[in-house]
Amino acid sequence: MVPEERVLFDNGNHKNILLEDFGHGEMVQANVHFIVDNGKGMILDPGGHKVFKHLFGEVGSIIGVKNLEYIFLSHQDPDIVAAINGWLMTTNAAALAPHLWLRFIPHFGVDMFVIDRIKPVEDEGTIVKLGNSELYILPAHFMHSPGNLQVYDPVSKILYSGDLGASLGQDYLYVENFEEHTKYLERFHQRYIPTNKVLKSWLKMVRELDIETIAPQHGAIMKGKDIVNKFFDWLEDLECGIDIMEDVYKLPTKYFEG
């Protein structure tokens, strides 16, 4: 039974579930999202080996692993891709990955017998049929990966934003006060997003969508149009990456003291 607070949307036929967080210890906290439509599923950014067996069990208990149709990989990081061989070897699902990273992902130990089930998504994104619904795979390049992709679900009006919107250190699941929440957003976005210019380009695209919820891969979920729009406004003027780090580019003067 999925706890109520982890069900982001449910109309009977279409469900959006935040799976249990099995990442502990020194691993960065990571959300694993699951979309189900009429009994068919897509798991998003399922992470590494330590969480694989637990997530596999959860997917099996919700829809049965034979009904998992897609494994979405937003980019190439290990907290996204590291256990992909396990998923491909134990299900019949296709993995959707950025074309840019297709030849890098096999370095995670993908078996030759399943490698052809990793399907490339081109830079401009695509539309994928899941059950009776359609999911939009959106371009989100340089946020933070140069081949980044996101998923927009028009049924639930949820944008799965990957690392964009990531927060670290808060102790709550849903954002209630956005102004207070920015302290958990700021350092991550300033360091991982390369420039404000890419944020403005992305915002121009997503403001055309009807978004009720932003569900990032790390941290708290932003639910409600008021908080979503506050997040967009915050991003619009955020200085990040090279905007604020130009003076780092100089020869080092300190010796390593490891």
C-alpha positions, 0 to 999 in steps of 0.5 A, a space after each residue: 500500500 503506497 502511503 497517501 502523501 506519496 501519491 501525487 495524483 490518482 484519478 483511478 486510471 492514471 497515477 503518479 507515485 513518489 516511490 519510497 526513498 531507499 537511498 541512505 548513508 553517503 548517497 545524495 537523496 534522490 526521488 524516484 517517480 513512477 507514472 502509471 496509466 491503465 496498468 502500464 508504467 514508467 519509472 523515472 531515474 531509478 538510480 543505483 544498485 543499492 536501491 534497485 531490489 527495493 524499487 523493483 519490489 515496489 514496482 512489482 507490487 503496484 503493477 507487476 514488473 511485466 507491465 513496466 514499459 519505460 525506464 526514463 533516464 533524464 541524463 547520465 549521472 550515476 544516481 540516474 543510470 547506475 542500475 540500468 543493467 538490472 532493470 533491463 535484465 529483469 524487465 521487458 521495458 525500454 530505456 529512454 535516454 538522451 542521444 548524447 549519452 547513448 555510448 557512455 551509458 554502457 560503461 555502467 556495465 550494460 549487458 550486450 543482450 539488452 543494449 538495444 533496448 536503450 532507445 535514444 531521444 533526440 535533442 528536441 524531445 518527443 512524445 511517448 504513449 503510456 497506456 492511454 495517455 501521452 507523456 512529453 519528453 522535453 529538452 532541458 539541456 544544460 540543467 545541469 547536463 548538456 543532454 538533459 531531458 524532462 517529462 511533462 505529464 498533461 493528465 496530472 499536470 506534473 512536470 518531472 524536472 530532474 535536477 532543476 528544482 532540486 533542494 537539499 537539507 530540508 525535512 519536509 516532502 512538500 513546499 509550503 512556504 516558497 520564500 523559506 524554501 529558497 535557502 535549500 534551492 540556492 546553492 545547488 542551482 548556483 553551482 550546477 546550472 551553467 548560466 541564467 541564459 539557459 534558464 530563460 530559454 527553458 522558462 519560455 518553453 515551460 510557461 506554455 504548459 499547464 503545470 500544477 506540480 513540479 516534482 524534482 529528482 532531489 528534495 521537496 515537491 512544489 505543488 500548486 500554481 502559486 508555488 510553481 509560478 514563484 519558482 519560475 519567477 525565482 529562476 528568471 533572475 537567478 545568477 548562476 554558474 559562469 555568471 558568478 564564478 568567472 573569477 575561479 578561473 585562475 591558477 591554484 596557489 594552495 597545496 592539497 592537504 588530504 
